[in-house]
C-alpha cells in the first residue's frame, strides 16, 4: 500500500494528465455520437471535455518538464564547448525557476479573483483555473530541484540533459541515398 501511494505521489502529474485526457476523449466521443447518430448533442459533455482538457494540459506540461521532454532549440547550444553548454543550461534552469514561480503567483491571484461558474454544472472556474496552479507550481519545484542539482551534483544535471538527447533506433531518420 505504501509503495503504491509513493508511486502515485511521484507520478501525480502524469496521473492527473492521463485522467484528464481520458475524460476529454470519452466525453468528446460521446458527444460526437450523440450529435451525428441521434441529432441530440449534449452541452454538458462539451463542458466536461473542456474541463478535462485544462486539467490534462497544465499537469501534463509539468510531467514533460520533469522528464525533460519539451522540445528545445539547441542547435546553438550544441555548438558551444561542453562547459559553456553546462553553464548556459544552468542559467536557463534558473530563469525557469523565476518564470514558473511568477506564473504560479499570477495563477493563484487570477484564481482567487475568479467568480465565474460554468453554464451547465455551475462549477466554479476556481476549480478549472487551479490546474494552472498545479502545473506551474510543479514546474517551479522541478526547476528549483534541477537548478540545485546543477550546483550540487553537476553529473546528475548533465545526465538530465543527456538522456533527453539520446538518439534511439526509432528516432533515426534515413534520407534517400544516405546510410545511417
Buried (B, 14 or more C-beta within 10 A) or exposed (E): EEEEEEEEEEBBBBBBBBBBBEBBEBBBEBBEEBBEEEEEBBEBBBBBBBBBBBBBBBBBBBBBBBBBEEEEEBEEBEEBEEEEBBEBBBEBBBEBBEBBBEBBBEBBEBBEEBEEBBEEEEBBBBBBBBBBBBBBBBBBBBBBEBBEBBEEEEEEBBEBBEEBEEEEEEEEEEEEEEEE
